[in-house]
Amino acid sequence: MTEVTWKTLDLINEATQFLASREIENPRLETELLLAAALGIRRIDLYLQFERILQAGEVETFRAHVRQRLNGCPVQYITGEAGFRLLDLEVTPAVLIPRPETELLVEHALPLVEQGATTALDLCCGSGAIAISLATEATSLHVTGSDLSSEAIRVARRNRDRHDLNQRLHLVCGDLFAPVGTDVRFDMIITNPPYIGSAEIEDLQPEVRDHEPRLALDGGADGLDVVRRIVAGAVDHLTPGGHVLIEVGHTQAEQVVDLMSGRQLEATVHEDLADIPRIVIGRLG
Ligand SMILES: C[S@@+](CC[C@H](N)C(=O)[O-])C[C@H]1O[C@@H](n2cnc3c(N)ncnc32)[C@H](O)[C@@H]1O
């Protein structure tokens, strides 16, 4: 029997149609990401290789990727890569896939560096997306990242090494403030903690619910268990005039403002690109 041979562009077109028929939202983009990963090249380089005849093994690897995607696995876990602000980051199922809302959190932190902040703590750092972006975009800043998951910290360390930030980014593993010590203070604390209510987890999209780490999502009964502990601990870990920046769920901002007001933190609320109150910033008066 003659084996079918595939050219890059023909395979892209066929797979795009196939993913579209299975209601994958961005079928062409995802096809290109999966194929580039199967070929071990950058997505942009596919465009220089449209006429290339693919080897049978390459096609088989790509088809395996497509099968994983159709089983609901997010494309980033299949390729092992996610984009965040200026960065390409390694992601594994041990870490949350960094989200666009969180890019905005970093946006709010950068002016604080211009105003004189020299140290930052990224609590619940996961892949290191926030910590690594801050250290990359604010070259005077010294950043500490911490996470309870040792697997997440291993991913974050590989991302730190990939971006050559050993000198200014310190990564530690443990429960919230515990691994940084009781007497250390920071000019800013920034965090995207788990904030989904436990009962809401079952209603999340299957891609999130079944593939992203529960530890990264589950914030307890009302979603605010970890946030409460962060706000309570922030006062003892901020320098005078320091800021705590917290990403919150779409109904939580007012509650977090109340939590901050009870702890000498002057709070402001900031909306995301969909006009959802998404970031609460507290300043230690
Ligand atoms: C929503 S994810 C955010 C990851 C990353 N900062 C981002 O924005 O992509 C929350 C992270 O909090 C970590 N985490 C959960 N409970 C924690 C705790 N008690 N102490 C430290 N980290 C915790 C999880 O392991 C997970 O990596």
PDBQT file of the ligand as one rigid body, heavy atoms in Angstrom, charges set to zero:
ROOT
HETATM    1  C1  LIG A 301      -3.861  30.796  40.275  1.00  0.00    +0.000 C 
HETATM    2  S1  LIG A 301      -2.285  30.007  40.357  1.00  0.00    +0.000 S 
HETATM    3  C2  LIG A 301      -1.256  31.360  39.854  1.00  0.00    +0.000 C 
HETATM    4  C3  LIG A 301       0.055  30.972  39.262  1.00  0.00    +0.000 C 
HETATM    5  C4  LIG A 301       0.826  32.146  38.657  1.00  0.00    +0.000 C 
HETATM    6  N1  LIG A 301       1.060  33.191  39.623  1.00  0.00    +0.000 N 
HETATM    7  C5  LIG A 301       0.060  32.719  37.481  1.00  0.00    +0.000 C 
HETATM    8  O1  LIG A 301      -0.536  33.788  37.628  1.00  0.00    +0.000 OA
HETATM    9  O2  LIG A 301       0.065  32.100  36.408  1.00  0.00    +0.000 OA
HETATM   10  C6  LIG A 301      -2.117  29.894  42.093  1.00  0.00    +0.000 C 
HETATM   11  C7  LIG A 301      -0.833  29.244  42.607  1.00  0.00    +0.000 C 
HETATM   12  O3  LIG A 301      -0.919  29.253  44.045  1.00  0.00    +0.000 OA
HETATM   13  C8  LIG A 301      -0.248  28.130  44.555  1.00  0.00    +0.000 C 
HETATM   14  N2  LIG A 301      -0.716  27.960  45.933  1.00  0.00    +0.000 N 
HETATM   15  C9  LIG A 301      -1.911  27.485  46.364  1.00  0.00    +0.000 A 
HETATM   16  N3  LIG A 301      -1.983  27.532  47.713  1.00  0.00    +0.000 NA
HETATM   17  C10 LIG A 301      -0.805  28.071  48.144  1.00  0.00    +0.000 A 
HETATM   18  C11 LIG A 301      -0.274  28.374  49.432  1.00  0.00    +0.000 A 
HETATM   19  N4  LIG A 301      -0.963  28.139  50.555  1.00  0.00    +0.000 N 
HETATM   20  N5  LIG A 301       0.972  28.902  49.501  1.00  0.00    +0.000 NA
HETATM   21  C12 LIG A 301       1.685  29.154  48.368  1.00  0.00    +0.000 A 
HETATM   22  N6  LIG A 301       1.235  28.868  47.122  1.00  0.00    +0.000 NA
HETATM   23  C13 LIG A 301       0.003  28.343  47.010  1.00  0.00    +0.000 A 
HETATM   24  C14 LIG A 301      -0.592  27.032  43.572  1.00  0.00    +0.000 C 
HETATM   25  O4  LIG A 301       0.329  25.981  43.633  1.00  0.00    +0.000 OA
HETATM   26  C15 LIG A 301      -0.568  27.797  42.236  1.00  0.00    +0.000 C 
HETATM   27  O5  LIG A 301       0.694  27.675  41.643  1.00  0.00    +0.000 OA
ENDROOT
TORSDOF 0
